[in-house]
Amino acid sequence: MRLWLKDSERRPDPAPLKTDDRTAFLVGMALWLIALVAVVVFVAPLDTHGFSWWLGTCLIGLVLGVAALVYSKRRRR
C-alpha cells in the first residue's frame, strides 16, 4: 500500500454532497433539552452527590446548538 500517488494516478474528487445540517443541530438540541429537563427534575439528589455541574453542561449544549443554527443559517445565504 502506497501513501502517496502521482497526480496522474489519482481519481478525481467526488462532488460535494448537499446536506441540511439544521436537522442534526435540532436533534442534538432536542437531546440536550431532554437532558436538561431530567437534570432539573433531579437537581437536589445530583447536588448532594456533587453533580450539579451537569445543569451547566446541558445549558452550554443548548447554547452551542443555537449558535450552530445561526451559523448554518448565515452560511446558507
mmCIF file of the N, C-alpha and C atoms, coordinates in Angstrom:
data_MODEL
# 
_entry.id   MODEL 
# 
loop_
_atom_site.group_PDB 
_atom_site.id 
_atom_site.type_symbol 
_atom_site.label_atom_id 
_atom_site.label_alt_id 
_atom_site.label_comp_id 
_atom_site.label_asym_id 
_atom_site.label_entity_id 
_atom_site.label_seq_id 
_atom_site.pdbx_PDB_ins_code 
_atom_site.Cartn_x 
_atom_site.Cartn_y 
_atom_site.Cartn_z 
_atom_site.occupancy 
_atom_site.B_iso_or_equiv 
_atom_site.pdbx_formal_charge 
_atom_site.auth_seq_id 
_atom_site.auth_comp_id 
_atom_site.auth_asym_id 
_atom_site.auth_atom_id 
_atom_site.pdbx_PDB_model_num 
ATOM 1   N N  . MET A 1 1  ? 0.845   -1.176 0.000   1.00 0.00 ? 1  MET A N  1 
ATOM 2   C CA . MET A 1 1  ? 0.000   0.000  0.000   1.00 0.00 ? 1  MET A CA 1 
ATOM 3   C C  . MET A 1 1  ? 0.890   1.237  0.000   1.00 0.00 ? 1  MET A C  1 
ATOM 4   N N  . ARG A 1 2  ? 0.629   2.138  -0.935  1.00 0.00 ? 2  ARG A N  1 
ATOM 5   C CA . ARG A 1 2  ? 1.406   3.373  -1.017  1.00 0.00 ? 2  ARG A CA 1 
ATOM 6   C C  . ARG A 1 2  ? 0.612   4.514  -0.405  1.00 0.00 ? 2  ARG A C  1 
ATOM 7   N N  . LEU A 1 3  ? 1.339   5.408  0.242   1.00 0.00 ? 3  LEU A N  1 
ATOM 8   C CA . LEU A 1 3  ? 0.672   6.548  0.863   1.00 0.00 ? 3  LEU A CA 1 
ATOM 9   C C  . LEU A 1 3  ? 0.530   7.726  -0.084  1.00 0.00 ? 3  LEU A C  1 
ATOM 10  N N  . TRP A 1 4  ? 1.399   7.830  -1.063  1.00 0.00 ? 4  TRP A N  1 
ATOM 11  C CA . TRP A 1 4  ? 1.378   8.969  -1.965  1.00 0.00 ? 4  TRP A CA 1 
ATOM 12  C C  . TRP A 1 4  ? 1.168   8.479  -3.392  1.00 0.00 ? 4  TRP A C  1 
ATOM 13  N N  . LEU A 1 5  ? 0.320   9.171  -4.114  1.00 0.00 ? 5  LEU A N  1 
ATOM 14  C CA . LEU A 1 5  ? 0.070   8.851  -5.516  1.00 0.00 ? 5  LEU A CA 1 
ATOM 15  C C  . LEU A 1 5  ? 0.487   10.029 -6.380  1.00 0.00 ? 5  LEU A C  1 
ATOM 16  N N  . LYS A 1 6  ? 0.901   9.716  -7.563  1.00 0.00 ? 6  LYS A N  1 
ATOM 17  C CA . LYS A 1 6  ? 1.181   10.779 -8.528  1.00 0.00 ? 6  LYS A CA 1 
ATOM 18  C C  . LYS A 1 6  ? -0.145  11.384 -8.959  1.00 0.00 ? 6  LYS A C  1 
ATOM 19  N N  . ASP A 1 7  ? -0.111  12.626 -9.404  1.00 0.00 ? 7  ASP A N  1 
ATOM 20  C CA . ASP A 1 7  ? -1.336  13.284 -9.846  1.00 0.00 ? 7  ASP A CA 1 
ATOM 21  C C  . ASP A 1 7  ? -1.991  12.540 -11.000 1.00 0.00 ? 7  ASP A C  1 
ATOM 22  N N  . SER A 1 8  ? -1.199  11.915 -11.836 1.00 0.00 ? 8  SER A N  1 
ATOM 23  C CA . SER A 1 8  ? -1.761  11.194 -12.974 1.00 0.00 ? 8  SER A CA 1 
ATOM 24  C C  . SER A 1 8  ? -2.462  9.906  -12.537 1.00 0.00 ? 8  SER A C  1 
ATOM 25  N N  . GLU A 1 9  ? -2.134  9.377  -11.361 1.00 0.00 ? 9  GLU A N  1 
ATOM 26  C CA . GLU A 1 9  ? -2.735  8.139  -10.878 1.00 0.00 ? 9  GLU A CA 1 
ATOM 27  C C  . GLU A 1 9  ? -3.985  8.370  -10.036 1.00 0.00 ? 9  GLU A C  1 
ATOM 28  N N  . ARG A 1 10 ? -4.203  9.597  -9.632  1.00 0.00 ? 10 ARG A N  1 
ATOM 29  C CA . ARG A 1 10 ? -5.337  9.898  -8.760  1.00 0.00 ? 10 ARG A CA 1 
ATOM 30  C C  . ARG A 1 10 ? -6.642  9.916  -9.517  1.00 0.00 ? 10 ARG A C  1 
ATOM 31  N N  . ARG A 1 11 ? -7.690  9.440  -8.847  1.00 0.00 ? 11 ARG A N  1 
ATOM 32  C CA . ARG A 1 11 ? -9.038  9.575  -9.399  1.00 0.00 ? 11 ARG A CA 1 
ATOM 33  C C  . ARG A 1 11 ? -9.547  10.970 -9.048  1.00 0.00 ? 11 ARG A C  1 
ATOM 34  N N  . PRO A 1 12 ? -10.478 11.508 -9.801  1.00 0.00 ? 12 PRO A N  1 
ATOM 35  C CA . PRO A 1 12 ? -10.991 12.847 -9.473  1.00 0.00 ? 12 PRO A CA 1 
ATOM 36  C C  . PRO A 1 12 ? -11.776 12.819 -8.156  1.00 0.00 ? 12 PRO A C  1 
ATOM 37  N N  . ASP A 1 13 ? -11.761 13.952 -7.476  1.00 0.00 ? 13 ASP A N  1 
ATOM 38  C CA . ASP A 1 13 ? -12.500 14.068 -6.225  1.00 0.00 ? 13 ASP A CA 1 
ATOM 39  C C  . ASP A 1 13 ? -14.002 13.977 -6.494  1.00 0.00 ? 13 ASP A C  1 
ATOM 40  N N  . PRO A 1 14 ? -14.755 13.341 -5.596  1.00 0.00 ? 14 PRO A N  1 
ATOM 41  C CA . PRO A 1 14 ? -16.204 13.290 -5.791  1.00 0.00 ? 14 PRO A CA 1 
ATOM 42  C C  . PRO A 1 14 ? -16.827 14.662 -5.566  1.00 0.00 ? 14 PRO A C  1 
ATOM 43  N N  . ALA A 1 15 ? -17.971 14.860 -6.168  1.00 0.00 ? 15 ALA A N  1 
ATOM 44  C CA . ALA A 1 15 ? -18.686 16.131 -5.992  1.00 0.00 ? 15 ALA A CA 1 
ATOM 45  C C  . ALA A 1 15 ? -19.178 16.223 -4.549  1.00 0.00 ? 15 ALA A C  1 
ATOM 46  N N  . PRO A 1 16 ? -19.119 17.412 -3.945  1.00 0.00 ? 16 PRO A N  1 
ATOM 47  C CA . PRO A 1 16 ? -19.585 17.539 -2.558  1.00 0.00 ? 16 PRO A CA 1 
ATOM 48  C C  . PRO A 1 16 ? -21.091 17.310 -2.459  1.00 0.00 ? 16 PRO A C  1 
ATOM 49  N N  . LEU A 1 17 ? -21.508 16.688 -1.366  1.00 0.00 ? 17 LEU A N  1 
ATOM 50  C CA . LEU A 1 17 ? -22.919 16.429 -1.144  1.00 0.00 ? 17 LEU A CA 1 
ATOM 51  C C  . LEU A 1 17 ? -23.579 17.646 -0.523  1.00 0.00 ? 17 LEU A C  1 
ATOM 52  N N  . LYS A 1 18 ? -24.808 17.891 -0.925  1.00 0.00 ? 18 LYS A N  1 
ATOM 53  C CA . LYS A 1 18 ? -25.576 18.967 -0.316  1.00 0.00 ? 18 LYS A CA 1 
ATOM 54  C C  . LYS A 1 18 ? -26.343 18.367 0.858   1.00 0.00 ? 18 LYS A C  1 
ATOM 55  N N  . THR A 1 19 ? -26.090 18.879 2.040   1.00 0.00 ? 19 THR A N  1 
ATOM 56  C CA . THR A 1 19 ? -26.734 18.360 3.241   1.00 0.00 ? 19 THR A CA 1 
ATOM 57  C C  . THR A 1 19 ? -27.473 19.474 3.962   1.00 0.00 ? 19 THR A C  1 
ATOM 58  N N  . ASP A 1 20 ? -28.364 19.059 4.816   1.00 0.00 ? 20 ASP A N  1 
ATOM 59  C CA . ASP A 1 20 ? -29.083 20.015 5.655   1.00 0.00 ? 20 ASP A CA 1 
ATOM 60  C C  . ASP A 1 20 ? -28.615 19.809 7.088   1.00 0.00 ? 20 ASP A C  1 
ATOM 61  N N  . ASP A 1 21 ? -27.692 20.631 7.530   1.00 0.00 ? 21 ASP A N  1 
ATOM 62  C CA . ASP A 1 21 ? -27.111 20.482 8.857   1.00 0.00 ? 21 ASP A CA 1 
ATOM 63  C C  . ASP A 1 21 ? -28.096 20.840 9.968   1.00 0.00 ? 21 ASP A C  1 
ATOM 64  N N  . ARG A 1 22 ? -29.116 21.587 9.616   1.00 0.00 ? 22 ARG A N  1 
ATOM 65  C CA . ARG A 1 22 ? -30.065 22.023 10.635  1.00 0.00 ? 22 ARG A CA 1 
ATOM 66  C C  . ARG A 1 22 ? -30.738 20.843 11.323  1.00 0.00 ? 22 ARG A C  1 
ATOM 67  N N  . THR A 1 23 ? -30.989 19.769 10.585  1.00 0.00 ? 23 THR A N  1 
ATOM 68  C CA . THR A 1 23 ? -31.627 18.602 11.180  1.00 0.00 ? 23 THR A CA 1 
ATOM 69  C C  . THR A 1 23 ? -30.760 18.017 12.295  1.00 0.00 ? 23 THR A C  1 
ATOM 70  N N  . ALA A 1 24 ? -29.482 17.889 12.029  1.00 0.00 ? 24 ALA A N  1 
ATOM 71  C CA . ALA A 1 24 ? -28.567 17.357 13.044  1.00 0.00 ? 24 ALA A CA 1 
ATOM 72  C C  . ALA A 1 24 ? -28.503 18.288 14.254  1.00 0.00 ? 24 ALA A C  1 
ATOM 73  N N  . PHE A 1 25 ? -28.465 19.587 14.018  1.00 0.00 ? 25 PHE A N  1 
ATOM 74  C CA . PHE A 1 25 ? -28.408 20.543 15.123  1.00 0.00 ? 25 PHE A CA 1 
ATOM 75  C C  . PHE A 1 25 ? -29.693 20.493 15.956  1.00 0.00 ? 25 PHE A C  1 
ATOM 76  N N  . LEU A 1 26 ? -30.838 20.394 15.288  1.00 0.00 ? 26 LEU A N  1 
ATOM 77  C CA . LEU A 1 26 ? -32.107 20.362 16.010  1.00 0.00 ? 26 LEU A CA 1 
ATOM 78  C C  . LEU A 1 26 ? -32.261 19.078 16.822  1.00 0.00 ? 26 LEU A C  1 
ATOM 79  N N  . VAL A 1 27 ? -31.815 17.956 16.274  1.00 0.00 ? 27 VAL A N  1 
ATOM 80  C CA . VAL A 1 27 ? -31.877 16.699 17.028  1.00 0.00 ? 27 VAL A CA 1 
ATOM 81  C C  . VAL A 1 27 ? -30.964 16.785 18.250  1.00 0.00 ? 27 VAL A C  1 
ATOM 82  N N  . GLY A 1 28 ? -29.774 17.315 18.068  1.00 0.00 ? 28 GLY A N  1 
ATOM 83  C CA . GLY A 1 28 ? -28.864 17.474 19.194  1.00 0.00 ? 28 GLY A CA 1 
ATOM 84  C C  . GLY A 1 28 ? -29.425 18.392 20.258  1.00 0.00 ? 28 GLY A C  1 
ATOM 85  N N  . MET A 1 29 ? -30.040 19.487 19.829  1.00 0.00 ? 29 MET A N  1 
ATOM 86  C CA . MET A 1 29 ? -30.634 20.413 20.796  1.00 0.00 ? 29 MET A CA 1 
ATOM 87  C C  . MET A 1 29 ? -31.802 19.771 21.531  1.00 0.00 ? 29 MET A C  1 
ATOM 88  N N  . ALA A 1 30 ? -32.582 18.951 20.837  1.00 0.00 ? 30 ALA A N  1 
ATOM 89  C CA . ALA A 1 30 ? -33.692 18.253 21.493  1.00 0.00 ? 30 ALA A CA 1 
ATOM 90  C C  . ALA A 1 30 ? -33.170 17.290 22.558  1.00 0.00 ? 30 ALA A C  1 
ATOM 91  N N  . LEU A 1 31 ? -32.076 16.609 22.255  1.00 0.00 ? 31 LEU A N  1 
ATOM 92  C CA . LEU A 1 31 ? -31.486 15.698 23.243  1.00 0.00 ? 31 LEU A CA 1 
ATOM 93  C C  . LEU A 1 31 ? -30.942 16.462 24.449  1.00 0.00 ? 31 LEU A C  1 
ATOM 94  N N  . TRP A 1 32 ? -30.322 17.621 24.206  1.00 0.00 ? 32 TRP A N  1 
ATOM 95  C CA . TRP A 1 32 ? -29.836 18.436 25.326  1.00 0.00 ? 32 TRP A CA 1 
ATOM 96  C C  . TRP A 1 32 ? -31.004 18.962 26.156  1.00 0.00 ? 32 TRP A C  1 
ATOM 97  N N  . LEU A 1 33 ? -32.106 19.289 25.495  1.00 0.00 ? 33 LEU A N  1 
ATOM 98  C CA . LEU A 1 33 ? -33.280 19.776 26.223  1.00 0.00 ? 33 LEU A CA 1 
ATOM 99  C C  . LEU A 1 33 ? -33.873 18.674 27.097  1.00 0.00 ? 33 LEU A C  1 
ATOM 100 N N  . ILE A 1 34 ? -33.938 17.453 26.580  1.00 0.00 ? 34 ILE A N  1 
ATOM 101 C CA . ILE A 1 34 ? -34.419 16.326 27.377  1.00 0.00 ? 34 ILE A CA 1 
ATOM 102 C C  . ILE A 1 34 ? -33.504 16.101 28.574  1.00 0.00 ? 34 ILE A C  1 
ATOM 103 N N  . ALA A 1 35 ? -32.198 16.176 28.342  1.00 0.00 ? 35 ALA A N  1 
ATOM 104 C CA . ALA A 1 35 ? -31.243 16.010 29.443  1.00 0.00 ? 35 ALA A CA 1 
ATOM 105 C C  . ALA A 1 35 ? -31.410 17.131 30.471  1.00 0.00 ? 35 ALA A C  1 
ATOM 106 N N  . LEU A 1 36 ? -31.658 18.358 30.003  1.00 0.00 ? 36 LEU A N  1 
ATOM 107 C CA . LEU A 1 36 ? -31.839 19.484 30.917  1.00 0.00 ? 36 LEU A CA 1 
ATOM 108 C C  . LEU A 1 36 ? -33.067 19.279 31.790  1.00 0.00 ? 36 LEU A C  1 
ATOM 109 N N  . VAL A 1 37 ? -34.164 18.819 31.201  1.00 0.00 ? 37 VAL A N  1 
ATOM 110 C CA . VAL A 1 37 ? -35.376 18.569 31.979  1.00 0.00 ? 37 VAL A CA 1 
ATOM 111 C C  . VAL A 1 37 ? -35.110 17.483 33.024  1.00 0.00 ? 37 VAL A C  1 
ATOM 112 N N  . ALA A 1 38 ? -34.405 16.430 32.637  1.00 0.00 ? 38 ALA A N  1 
ATOM 113 C CA . ALA A 1 38 ? -34.094 15.356 33.586  1.00 0.00 ? 38 ALA A CA 1 
ATOM 114 C C  . ALA A 1 38 ? -33.212 15.869 34.724  1.00 0.00 ? 38 ALA A C  1 
ATOM 115 N N  . VAL A 1 39 ? -32.261 16.705 34.396  1.00 0.00 ? 39 VAL A N  1 
ATOM 116 C CA . VAL A 1 39 ? -31.372 17.246 35.432  1.00 0.00 ? 39 VAL A CA 1 
ATOM 117 C C  . VAL A 1 39 ? -32.140 18.180 36.364  1.00 0.00 ? 39 VAL A C  1 
ATOM 118 N N  . VAL A 1 40 ? -33.028 18.994 35.819  1.00 0.00 ? 40 VAL A N  1 
ATOM 119 C CA . VAL A 1 40 ? -33.811 19.904 36.660  1.00 0.00 ? 40 VAL A CA 1 
ATOM 120 C C  . VAL A 1 40 ? -34.722 19.113 37.602  1.00 0.00 ? 40 VAL A C  1 
ATOM 121 N N  . VAL A 1 41 ? -35.285 18.001 37.113  1.00 0.00 ? 41 VAL A N  1 
ATOM 122 C CA . VAL A 1 41 ? -36.147 17.180 37.957  1.00 0.00 ? 41 VAL A CA 1 
ATOM 123 C C  . VAL A 1 41 ? -35.356 16.590 39.117  1.00 0.00 ? 41 VAL A C  1 
ATOM 124 N N  . PHE A 1 42 ? -34.130 16.167 38.844  1.00 0.00 ? 42 PHE A N  1 
ATOM 125 C CA . PHE A 1 42 ? -33.315 15.511 39.869  1.00 0.00 ? 42 PHE A CA 1 
ATOM 126 C C  . PHE A 1 42 ? -32.187 16.408 40.374  1.00 0.00 ? 42 PHE A C  1 
ATOM 127 N N  . VAL A 1 43 ? -32.395 17.706 40.411  1.00 0.00 ? 43 VAL A N  1 
ATOM 128 C CA . VAL A 1 43 ? -31.322 18.623 40.783  1.00 0.00 ? 43 VAL A CA 1 
ATOM 129 C C  . VAL A 1 43 ? -30.895 18.453 42.243  1.00 0.00 ? 43 VAL A C  1 
ATOM 130 N N  . ALA A 1 44 ? -31.814 18.179 43.139  1.00 0.00 ? 44 ALA A N  1 
ATOM 131 C CA . ALA A 1 44 ? -31.453 18.043 44.559  1.00 0.00 ? 44 ALA A CA 1 
ATOM 132 C C  . ALA A 1 44 ? -30.553 16.826 44.802  1.00 0.00 ? 44 ALA A C  1 
ATOM 133 N N  . PRO A 1 45 ? -30.928 15.628 44.320  1.00 0.00 ? 45 PRO A N  1 
ATOM 134 C CA . PRO A 1 45 ? -30.026 14.490 44.537  1.00 0.00 ? 45 PRO A CA 1 
ATOM 135 C C  . PRO A 1 45 ? -28.682 14.655 43.822  1.00 0.00 ? 45 PRO A C  1 
ATOM 136 N N  . LEU A 1 46 ? -28.705 15.257 42.655  1.00 0.00 ? 46 LEU A N  1 
ATOM 137 C CA . LEU A 1 46 ? -27.455 15.464 41.928  1.00 0.00 ? 46 LEU A CA 1 
ATOM 138 C C  . LEU A 1 46 ? -26.546 16.430 42.680  1.00 0.00 ? 46 LEU A C  1 
ATOM 139 N N  . ASP A 1 47 ? -27.149 17.446 43.289  1.00 0.00 ? 47 ASP A N  1 
ATOM 140 C CA . ASP A 1 47 ? -26.354 18.433 44.024  1.00 0.00 ? 47 ASP A CA 1 
ATOM 141 C C  . ASP A 1 47 ? -25.713 17.818 45.269  1.00 0.00 ? 47 ASP A C  1 
ATOM 142 N N  . THR A 1 48 ? -26.431 16.924 45.927  1.00 0.00 ? 48 THR A N  1 
ATOM 143 C CA . THR A 1 48 ? -25.860 16.300 47.122  1.00 0.00 ? 48 THR A CA 1 
ATOM 144 C C  . THR A 1 48 ? -24.687 15.385 46.796  1.00 0.00 ? 48 THR A C  1 
ATOM 145 N N  . HIS A 1 49 ? -24.687 14.823 45.585  1.00 0.00 ? 49 HIS A N  1 
ATOM 146 C CA . HIS A 1 49 ? -23.594 13.932 45.182  1.00 0.00 ? 49 HIS A CA 1 
ATOM 147 C C  . HIS A 1 49 ? -22.510 14.645 44.379  1.00 0.00 ? 49 HIS A C  1 
ATOM 148 N N  . GLY A 1 50 ? -22.639 15.953 44.208  1.00 0.00 ? 50 GLY A N  1 
ATOM 149 C CA . GLY A 1 50 ? -21.600 16.730 43.538  1.00 0.00 ? 50 GLY A CA 1 
ATOM 150 C C  . GLY A 1 50 ? -21.696 16.760 42.021  1.00 0.00 ? 50 GLY A C  1 
ATOM 151 N N  . PHE A 1 51 ? -22.883 16.512 41.495  1.00 0.00 ? 51 PHE A N  1 
ATOM 152 C CA . PHE A 1 51 ? -23.060 16.529 40.048  1.00 0.00 ? 51 PHE A CA 1 
ATOM 153 C C  . PHE A 1 51 ? -23.906 17.703 39.575  1.00 0.00 ? 51 PHE A C  1 
ATOM 154 N N  . SER A 1 52 ? -23.876 18.799 40.297  1.00 0.00 ? 52 SER A N  1 
ATOM 155 C CA . SER A 1 52 ? -24.671 19.963 39.894  1.00 0.00 ? 52 SER A CA 1 
ATOM 156 C C  . SER A 1 52 ? -24.109 20.618 38.633  1.00 0.00 ? 52 SER A C  1 
ATOM 157 N N  . TRP A 1 53 ? -22.885 20.294 38.251  1.00 0.00 ? 53 TRP A N  1 
ATOM 158 C CA . TRP A 1 53 ? -22.297 20.848 37.034  1.00 0.00 ? 53 TRP A CA 1 
ATOM 159 C C  . TRP A 1 53 ? -22.981 20.308 35.775  1.00 0.00 ? 53 TRP A C  1 
ATOM 160 N N  . TRP A 1 54 ? -23.763 19.239 35.916  1.00 0.00 ? 54 TRP A N  1 
ATOM 161 C CA . TRP A 1 54 ? -24.492 18.704 34.763  1.00 0.00 ? 54 TRP A CA 1 
ATOM 162 C C  . TRP A 1 54 ? -25.505 19.718 34.228  1.00 0.00 ? 54 TRP A C  1 
ATOM 163 N N  . LEU A 1 55 ? -26.045 20.540 35.118  1.00 0.00 ? 55 LEU A N  1 
ATOM 164 C CA . LEU A 1 55 ? -27.000 21.573 34.692  1.00 0.00 ? 55 LEU A CA 1 
ATOM 165 C C  . LEU A 1 55 ? -26.326 22.558 33.743  1.00 0.00 ? 55 LEU A C  1 
ATOM 166 N N  . GLY A 1 56 ? -25.146 22.988 34.096  1.00 0.00 ? 56 GLY A N  1 
ATOM 167 C CA . GLY A 1 56 ? -24.403 23.902 33.223  1.00 0.00 ? 56 GLY A CA 1 
ATOM 168 C C  . GLY A 1 56 ? -24.018 23.254 31.907  1.00 0.00 ? 56 GLY A C  1 
ATOM 169 N N  . THR A 1 57 ? -23.699 21.967 31.946  1.00 0.00 ? 57 THR A N  1 
ATOM 170 C CA . THR A 1 57 ? -23.344 21.255 30.721  1.00 0.00 ? 57 THR A CA 1 
ATOM 171 C C  . THR A 1 57 ? -24.518 21.221 29.750  1.00 0.00 ? 57 THR A C  1 
ATOM 172 N N  . CYS A 1 58 ? -25.698 20.954 30.264  1.00 0.00 ? 58 CYS A N  1 
ATOM 173 C CA . CYS A 1 58 ? -26.889 20.933 29.406  1.00 0.00 ? 58 CYS A CA 1 
ATOM 174 C C  . CYS A 1 58 ? -27.175 22.313 28.822  1.00 0.00 ? 58 CYS A C  1 
ATOM 175 N N  . LEU A 1 59 ? -27.018 23.339 29.636  1.00 0.00 ? 59 LEU A N  1 
ATOM 176 C CA . LEU A 1 59 ? -27.250 24.701 29.149  1.00 0.00 ? 59 LEU A CA 1 
ATOM 177 C C  . LEU A 1 59 ? -26.234 25.091 28.076  1.00 0.00 ? 59 LEU A C  1 
ATOM 178 N N  . ILE A 1 60 ? -24.981 24.732 28.286  1.00 0.00 ? 60 ILE A N  1 
ATOM 179 C CA . ILE A 1 60 ? -23.941 25.024 27.292  1.00 0.00 ? 60 ILE A CA 1 
ATOM 180 C C  . ILE A 1 60 ? -24.237 24.272 25.991  1.00 0.00 ? 60 ILE A C  1 
ATOM 181 N N  . GLY A 1 61 ? -24.696 23.033 26.100  1.00 0.00 ? 61 GLY A N  1 
ATOM 182 C CA . GLY A 1 61 ? -25.057 22.265 24.906  1.00 0.00 ? 61 GLY A CA 1 
ATOM 183 C C  . GLY A 1 61 ? -26.158 22.948 24.110  1.00 0.00 ? 61 GLY A C  1 
ATOM 184 N N  . LEU A 1 62 ? -27.155 23.473 24.799  1.00 0.00 ? 62 LEU A N  1 
ATOM 185 C CA . LEU A 1 62 ? -28.229 24.197 24.115  1.00 0.00 ? 62 LEU A CA 1 
ATOM 186 C C  . LEU A 1 62 ? -27.719 25.491 23.475  1.00 0.00 ? 62 LEU A C  1 
ATOM 187 N N  . VAL A 1 63 ? -26.880 26.216 24.185  1.00 0.00 ? 63 VAL A N  1 
ATOM 188 C CA . VAL A 1 63 ? -26.328 27.468 23.643  1.00 0.00 ? 63 VAL A CA 1 
ATOM 189 C C  . VAL A 1 63 ? -25.486 27.193 22.406  1.00 0.00 ? 63 VAL A C  1 
ATOM 190 N N  . LEU A 1 64 ? -24.681 26.159 22.456  1.00 0.00 ? 64 LEU A N  1 
ATOM 191 C CA . LEU A 1 64 ? -23.870 25.812 21.281  1.00 0.00 ? 64 LEU A CA 1 
ATOM 192 C C  . LEU A 1 64 ? -24.744 25.362 20.106  1.00 0.00 ? 64 LEU A C  1 
ATOM 193 N N  . GLY A 1 65 ? -25.848 24.688 20.403  1.00 0.00 ? 65 GLY A N  1 
ATOM 194 C CA . GLY A 1 65 ? -26.778 24.299 19.342  1.00 0.00 ? 65 GLY A CA 1 
ATOM 195 C C  . GLY A 1 65 ? -27.412 25.506 18.669  1.00 0.00 ? 65 GLY A C  1 
ATOM 196 N N  . VAL A 1 66 ? -27.794 26.496 19.471  1.00 0.00 ? 66 VAL A N  1 
ATOM 197 C CA . VAL A 1 66 ? -28.358 27.731 18.903  1.00 0.00 ? 66 VAL A CA 1 
ATOM 198 C C  . VAL A 1 66 ? -27.304 28.446 18.060  1.00 0.00 ? 66 VAL A C  1 
ATOM 199 N N  . ALA A 1 67 ? -26.080 28.502 18.560  1.00 0.00 ? 67 ALA A N  1 
ATOM 200 C CA . ALA A 1 67 ? -25.005 29.145 17.799  1.00 0.00 ? 67 ALA A CA 1 
ATOM 201 C C  . ALA A 1 67 ? -24.755 28.416 16.480  1.00 0.00 ? 67 ALA A C  1 
ATOM 202 N N  . ALA A 1 68 ? -24.828 27.097 16.506  1.00 0.00 ? 68 ALA A N  1 
ATOM 203 C CA . ALA A 1 68 ? -24.629 26.327 15.279  1.00 0.00 ? 68 ALA A CA 1 
ATOM 204 C C  . ALA A 1 68 ? -25.760 26.578 14.288  1.00 0.00 ? 68 ALA A C  1 
ATOM 205 N N  . LEU A 1 69 ? -26.984 26.701 14.781  1.00 0.00 ? 69 LEU A N  1 
ATOM 206 C CA . LEU A 1 69 ? -28.110 27.011 13.887  1.00 0.00 ? 69 LEU A CA 1 
ATOM 207 C C  . LEU A 1 69 ? -27.942 28.380 13.241  1.00 0.00 ? 69 LEU A C  1 
ATOM 208 N N  . VAL A 1 70 ? -27.541 29.365 14.031  1.00 0.00 ? 70 VAL A N  1 
ATOM 209 C CA . VAL A 1 70 ? -27.333 30.717 13.490  1.00 0.00 ? 70 VAL A CA 1 
ATOM 210 C C  . VAL A 1 70 ? -26.217 30.691 12.457  1.00 0.00 ? 70 VAL A C  1 
ATOM 211 N N  . TYR A 1 71 ? -25.135 29.983 12.767  1.00 0.00 ? 71 TYR A N  1 
ATOM 212 C CA . TYR A 1 71 ? -24.009 29.902 11.833  1.00 0.00 ? 71 TYR A CA 1 
ATOM 213 C C  . TYR A 1 71 ? -24.428 29.224 10.527  1.00 0.00 ? 71 TYR A C  1 
ATOM 214 N N  . SER A 1 72 ? -25.176 28.135 10.621  1.00 0.00 ? 72 SER A N  1 
ATOM 215 C CA . SER A 1 72 ? -25.571 27.431 9.397   1.00 0.00 ? 72 SER A CA 1 
ATOM 216 C C  . SER A 1 72 ? -26.549 28.261 8.577   1.00 0.00 ? 72 SER A C  1 
ATOM 217 N N  . LYS A 1 73 ? -27.400 29.040 9.249   1.00 0.00 ? 73 LYS A N  1 
ATOM 218 C CA . LYS A 1 73 ? -28.331 29.896 8.521   1.00 0.00 ? 73 LYS A CA 1 
ATOM 219 C C  . LYS A 1 73 ? -27.580 31.005 7.764   1.00 0.00 ? 73 LYS A C  1 
ATOM 220 N N  . ARG A 1 74 ? -26.595 31.603 8.425   1.00 0.00 ? 74 ARG A N  1 
ATOM 221 C CA . ARG A 1 74 ? -25.803 32.646 7.767   1.00 0.00 ? 74 ARG A CA 1 
ATOM 222 C C  . ARG A 1 74 ? -24.965 32.062 6.623   1.00 0.00 ? 74 ARG A C  1 
ATOM 223 N N  . ARG A 1 75 ? -24.472 30.853 6.812   1.00 0.00 ? 75 ARG A N  1 
ATOM 224 C CA . ARG A 1 75 ? -23.650 30.228 5.789   1.00 0.00 ? 75 ARG A CA 1 
ATOM 225 C C  . ARG A 1 75 ? -24.450 29.846 4.550   1.00 0.00 ? 75 ARG A C  1 
ATOM 226 N N  . ARG A 1 76 ? -25.732 29.534 4.755   1.00 0.00 ? 76 ARG A N  1 
ATOM 227 C CA . ARG A 1 76 ? -26.595 29.181 3.615   1.00 0.00 ? 76 ARG A CA 1 
ATOM 228 C C  . ARG A 1 76 ? -26.828 30.373 2.689   1.00 0.00 ? 76 ARG A C  1 
ATOM 229 N N  . ARG A 1 77 ? -26.819 31.575 3.250   1.00 0.00 ? 77 ARG A N  1 
ATOM 230 C CA . ARG A 1 77 ? -27.085 32.765 2.425   1.00 0.00 ? 77 ARG A CA 1 
ATOM 231 C C  . ARG A 1 77 ? -25.946 33.013 1.537   1.00 0.00 ? 77 ARG A C  1 
# 
